[in-house]
Amino acid sequence: MSKKLSILSISLITVMAGATIAPALGGISSAFPDASQTLVKLINTLHALWVIPFTFVSSWLTTRYSKKSVLTVGLLLYLIGGAGGALATDIWFLLATRTLLGIAVGLIMPISTSLVPDFYDGDERTDMMGKLSASNQLGGMISIITAGILAAISWRYAFGVYGLALLVLILVWLYLPKQPAPGKKQRAERTKLPKQIYGLALGMFTVFIFFYTIPTNMSIYLQENDIANTTISGFIIALSSLGGMSGGMMLAKFKHLLGYYLVPVQILLVGAGFSLIAFTSHAVTVSMGVFTLGLGAGTLIPTIYNKISNVAEKRQMMTAMAITQTFMYFGQFMSPILLDSAAGLVGQATTQLIYTLSAYLTLTVAILLFIFITIKFRRTTR
């Protein structure tokens, strides 16, 4: 139980890295009036630029040092880079701490997902992958709500949320077993990654293209259509994390219940969520849509990670996870660009059209997958 707690606690702090500080941006902007709005917005996004290359640095380091050692360094950098923002005397100091935070997340993330296949197999692995995803979503909810409360006192206090990394560091130090780094012979035996890894990484990219329409468009959508004010919008957006957390906790049960139809049902849930958002105009039904979308994505994301752990060899796991998480962050970045462009080809690129288009696309894919799997299953049973 202590080992599981230490592994799950790592995931608790990775998602909260960027969005955590969003409630404090207004206060930061007032504190540094000479800083442009672009620089202030970079506080939320700069870390992502550094996460991508350092996922591969993390993969390389774990071939020479134990994962626990690399993780410890990453957590220390996370603590310094995250909480250090409270000491900022100018915008450049603050952006430097966000860079350090991005480096830390890059070191931590691929290790966090690769620890599950290191210690667990079969159904227990599936269950842990689901709980890992749930921890991600729970961390996002706790951090944003807590930072919002602290930011109401002072924007500097909001950075105190990153202090949670100290508790994670203690749990890792006490309870995570130290695995030896691969020997020179094993490092020399490099094998090509299975092609399926790249397909799964592309799948993760696609999931985040659609999933990130919630943080990037939902607030605007709710206000444009007079569905909810700014305060209520925050709670509605948080429902995607609640749905994701619920889905992650139930992944193992979903897998046993649905079998071959797991992925089509997951995509169907995403499509149903988009439909409730796009084709209704009431806060309650839109909230149900956001939750349903989160439920679908919250089971789909760990399913992809689980498939990767089944396909890749253990010595390839860190590289496979690094590639997948690179595609994940790239999907976050490309989400507004691709969907705005797609909506622009159909008509005026409004948030309403973006959600409508997303509903049609995901529902179509779900239906086609249902048909494909049914035909394939019938052929194999003849």
N, C-alpha and C positions, 0 to 999 in steps of 0.2 A: 504493500500500500504506500509506503514512504517513497519507494522508487517511482511509482506511478504519479504521485503527487509532485515530485520534483520535475518529471518530464512534462506534465500538464501545466505546471506553473510557468515554464519557459514560454509556452504558447500564449499565456495570458498577457504578456507584455509586448509581443511583436507587432500586432495589429494596431495597438494604441499609439505607436510611435509618431505618426504624422498628424492624424485627426484629433488627437488628445487636446492639443493646444488651440484648436479652432475657436472655442468660446472666449479666449483671451486676446484674439487678434485686434479687437476694437481698442482695448486698453493699451496694447503695445503700440498701435498706430498713434494714439494720443501721447504716449510717453516719448515717442521719437518722431515728432512732427516733420522733421527734415527728410525722413525716409519716404520714398515713393510708395504708392500702393502695390506696385509690382514687387518691391523688396519685401514688403510686409507679407504678401501672399506666398513668397518663397519660403517663409517660415514653415508653412504647411507642406510644401512639396519638395524642397531642396534635398531632404534626406533620401528620397526615392532615387535620385541621380546617383547616389553613392552605394545604395543597397545592391544594385545590379552587378557592378564589377566585384564587390566584396563577397558576394555569394560564391564566386569562383575562387577567390583568395581563400575563403574558408575551406572549400573543397581541397585545395592544394595543401593547406596547413594541416588538415587532418590525416594526410598521408605521412606526415613527419612527427606530429605530436598527437597526444590523446585528445579525443573529442571534449573530454571534461576540461582539459587545460585551455583549449581554444575557446570553449564556452565561458570559462571563468574570465578570460581576458575580455571577451565580448560583453559580458555583463558589467564588468568594471567600467568599460568605455561607455556603455549605455547609461549607467548611473551618472557618470561625469557629464556626458553630452546632454542627457535629458534634464537633470536637475540643475546643471550649470547655467542653463538659460536664465534662471532667476537672478543671477549675478550680473547680467548684461548691463553695460554702461552705454552701449550704442548698438545700432542695428547690425553692424559687421561682426561684433563679438557674438551676438545672438545667432547669426547665420553660421558662424564658425562652430558653435555648439551643435547646430542642426546637422552640419556635415559630419561631426564626430558621432552623432546619434545614428546617421545613415550607415556609417562604417560598422558600427556596433550591430545594427539589425542585420546587415549583410553577413556578418560573422555568425550570428546566432540562428537565423532562420533555417538554413539547410540542415544544420545539426539537429534542431528541434524536431523536424519531420523525419530525419533518418534514424533517430534513436528508437522509434517505435519498431521498425523491422529488425533492429539490432537485438531487441529483448523479447519480442512477441511474435507469434505465428498464428496462422489460421483465423478462427473467429475472434480470438482475443486481439489479434492485430487489427481486424476490421473495427472492433469495438473501440480500441484505443485511438484509431485514426478519427473516428467519429467524435470521441471526447476531446481530441486535440483541436478539431475544428470548433467544437462548442466552447472550448477555453479561449480560442481566438475571439469569438464573438462576445463572450462574457467580458473579456478584457476591454474590448472596444466600448461596450455599454458602460461599464464601471468607470473607465477613465474619462470619457466625455462628460458624464453626469457629474463626477467628482470635480473635474477641472472647471466645469461651469459654475459650481458652487464656490470654489476657491477664487475663481476669477472675479466674482462679484465683490470680493474683499479687496483683492489686488491681483493684477496680471502676473506678478512675480510668484504669488502663492500657487498659481495653476501648475507651475513646473514641479511642484512638490509631488505630484502624482507619479512622476518617474522614480520616486523613492521606493516604489514597490519592487524595483529591481534588486534592492538590498535583500529583501525577504527571499526572492527567487535565488539570489546568489548563495544565501545561507542553506536553502533547501538542496541546491545542486551540490554544494560542497559537502554536506552531511550525508546525503542519501543516494546520489547518482554514482553507480559503480564506475571506476576508472578502467577504461578499456585500453589495452596497449595499442600503440600506433602500428600500422603495417610495417613489416620488415622491408629491407632493401629489395629482397627477391620479389616480394609481392608487389612493391611499387613498380618494379621493372616490367612485370607481367601486365601490360596494358592491353585491354581488349576493347573493341568497338562497342559503343552502346547499341542495344537493339533499336531498330527503326521505330518500334512501337513507342519508345520514350518520346520521340519528337512528335508523334501523333497525339500522345496524351498531353504533352506540353502545349500543343496547338489547341487542344480541347480546353485546357486551363485558360489560355489566352481568350478564347471565345466566351467562356463563362464570365470572365471579368469584364469583357466588353459590355455585356448585358447587365450584370450585377451592379456595375458602377454607375448605372443610370440613376440609382437611388441617391447616393451622396452628391452627384453632380447636377441632377435635374429636379429632384423631388421638391425642394424648397421653392424653387421658381414656379414649378407646376402648380403647387398648392396656392401660391399667392396670385398667379395669373388667372386662375379659375375661381378665386374667392372661396376656396374650400376650407382653408385654415390659416390662422395668423402665424407669426414667426415662432411664438412660444410652443404652440401645438405642433407646428411642423417638426420641431426637434424630437418630440415624442413619437411622432409618426415614423420619422426616419429611423429612430432607434428600434422600431418593431422589426426591421429587416435583420438586425443583429439578434433579436429575441427569437425570430423564426429560425435563423441560422443555428443558434445555440440549441434550440429544441430538436432541429433536424439532426444535428451532429450527435446528440445524446441517443437518438433512436435509430441511427444508421444500421447497426447490427440487426435489429428487429426488422427494419425495412428490407434488408438484404435477404433474410430468411423468408419473409412473407412474399416478396415480389419475384425473387429469382432472376430469370433472364430479363424480366420487364422492369428491373430497378431503374436503369438509366432513362428509358422512355417516360416513366412515371415522374422522375425527378424533373425532366424537361417540361413535362405537362404541367407540373406545379408552378414552374417558372412562368409558363405561358398563361396559366390561369391567373396568376398574380398580376401580370401585365394587363390582362383583360379587365380585371376588376379596377385597376388604376385608370386605364384608358377609356373604358366605356361607362364609367359611373362618375358621378360628380358630388358624392357625399363623403364626408370625412370618415365615417364608419366603414363604408365599403372600400374606400381607398386604403384605409388602415389594414383591413383584411387582406387586400391585395399585396401590400408591402410585406406583411407577415408571411403570406403564402409563397411569395417570391423568395423570401429569405429561407423558408423551409426547404424549397427545392434546391436552391444553391447551397444551402448548409449541409445537404447530404451529397450533392454532386461533387463538391470540392474534395472532401475526404475520400470519396470513391475513386477519384482520379489519383490521389496520392497512394491509395491502397493498391491500385492496379500497377502503379510504377514500382512499388515495393515487391510486387509479385513477378514483374518482368525483369528488373535489373538485378544483377548479382550484388552481393553485399559490398564488394570492393568498388562497385560502380555507383553505389547508392548516393553518396554525397554529390557526385557530378550530375547524376540524374535529377536530384532535388534542386541543385543550383540552376540547371537549365529550365526546369519547370517553373521555379520562382522568378526567373528572369522574364519568362513569357507572361507570368501573372502580373508583374509590375508593369510590363509593357502594355498589357491589356488595360490596366487602369489608366495609363497615360493616353492610349489611343481611343478609349471609349467615347468621349465627346466628339473627337475628330471624325471617327468613322460613322457614328450614328447621325451626327449633324449633317454629314455629307450625304448619307443615304436618304435622309428625310428631305434634303434639298433637291435631290433628283426626282422625288415624288411630288413635292409641293413646297410650301413654305416650311422651313425647318423650325417648327414650334415644338415645345415639350410635349404637347398633346399628340402631335404626329409621331414624334420619336417613340412614345409609349405604345401608340397604336401599331406602328410598324414592328416594334419589338414583340408585341403580342402575336401578330400574324406569323412572324418568322419562327418564333419558338414553338407555337402550336403546330405549325406545318412540319417542323423537324420532328416533334414528338409523334405525330400521326404516322409519318413516313417510317420512323423507327419501329413503332408498333407493328406496322404491316410487314416490314423487313424481318423482324424477329419471329413473328408468327409463321411466315412462309418458311424461314430457315428451320424453325423448330419442327414443323410438320414434315419437312424433308428428312430430318435426322431420325424421326420416330417411325418412318416407313420401313 
